[in-house]
Amino acid sequence: MNVSRPSVHPVEAPPLTEGAVHNGPRVRMKDVQGMPGTTGGLALRLLQFIFAAVSLCVMATTSDFPSVTAFRYLVAAAGLQCLWSFSLAVVDAYALLVRRSLQNCSIVGLFTIGDAITSTLTFSAACSSAGITVLIGNDLNKCGVNHCAQFESATAMAFISWFAVSPSFLLNFWSLASR
């Protein structure tokens, strides 16, 4: 049998070019729980979606939320948060099912920008709704006329949704910054 073996006929490495020296070897990002494509990331996305959906549903079921701009803003921000979190939860679930890594710099950058936008909107909407809720409840003493408990619940759910978005954003941003 005439088979060439590497130990008998060693192959020389190709000479290094200038481009290879500057680019260096590509290093894969670490899989940290909470980042895209991990079970922790999927759990965070589901929590974001659930709390934003509860906030949206509670606020939308009150009859007088359209009379206050801050409450309309909360409904819009919670709706956007629901769409964003649900779509990324589907992407995370698919990546886990087919065992694909989402640790691509472009994908992580897109997730980071999306999380930054939605978390800023959710936080500002929750803060403005909390201010109006305090105004209605404590300063004007009109909780008997309005749905203060529902407004407070929707605002609390929006804050909890923001607390669930923050780790996703911070982990993705940290991953991009450490690259």
DAGI-V148567 format. One record per backbone hydrogen bond with DSSP energy under -0.5 kcal/mol. CO is the residue of the C=O (numbers start at 1). NH is the residue of the N-H. If there is no record, write none. Layout:
((CO | NH) (CO | NH))
//
This chain:
((1 | 3) (5 | 8) (5 | 9) (17 | 21) (18 | 22) (19 | 23) (20 | 24) (30 | 32) (32 | 35) (35 | 34) (35 | 38) (38 | 42) (39 | 43) (40 | 44) (41 | 45) (42 | 46) (43 | 47) (44 | 48) (45 | 49) (46 | 50) (47 | 51) (48 | 52) (49 | 53) (50 | 54) (51 | 55) (52 | 56) (53 | 57) (54 | 58) (55 | 59) (56 | 60) (57 | 61) (58 | 62) (59 | 62) (62 | 65) (64 | 67) (65 | 68) (68 | 72) (69 | 73) (70 | 74) (71 | 75) (72 | 76) (73 | 77) (74 | 78) (75 | 79) (76 | 80) (77 | 81) (78 | 82) (79 | 83) (80 | 84) (81 | 85) (82 | 86) (83 | 87) (84 | 88) (85 | 89) (86 | 90) (87 | 91) (88 | 92) (89 | 93) (90 | 94) (91 | 95) (92 | 96) (93 | 97) (94 | 98) (95 | 100) (102 | 104) (103 | 29) (104 | 108) (105 | 109) (106 | 110) (107 | 111) (108 | 112) (109 | 113) (110 | 114) (111 | 115) (112 | 116) (113 | 117) (114 | 118) (115 | 119) (116 | 120) (117 | 121) (118 | 122) (119 | 123) (120 | 124) (121 | 125) (122 | 126) (123 | 127) (124 | 128) (125 | 129) (126 | 130) (127 | 131) (128 | 132) (129 | 133) (130 | 134) (131 | 135) (132 | 136) (133 | 137) (134 | 138) (134 | 139) (135 | 140) (136 | 142) (142 | 146) (143 | 148) (146 | 148) (147 | 151) (148 | 152) (149 | 153) (150 | 154) (151 | 155) (152 | 156) (153 | 157) (154 | 158) (155 | 159) (156 | 160) (157 | 161) (158 | 162) (159 | 163) (160 | 164) (161 | 165) (162 | 166) (163 | 167) (164 | 168) (165 | 169) (166 | 170) (167 | 171) (168 | 172) (169 | 173) (170 | 174) (171 | 175) (172 | 176) (173 | 177) (174 | 178) (176 | 179))
//
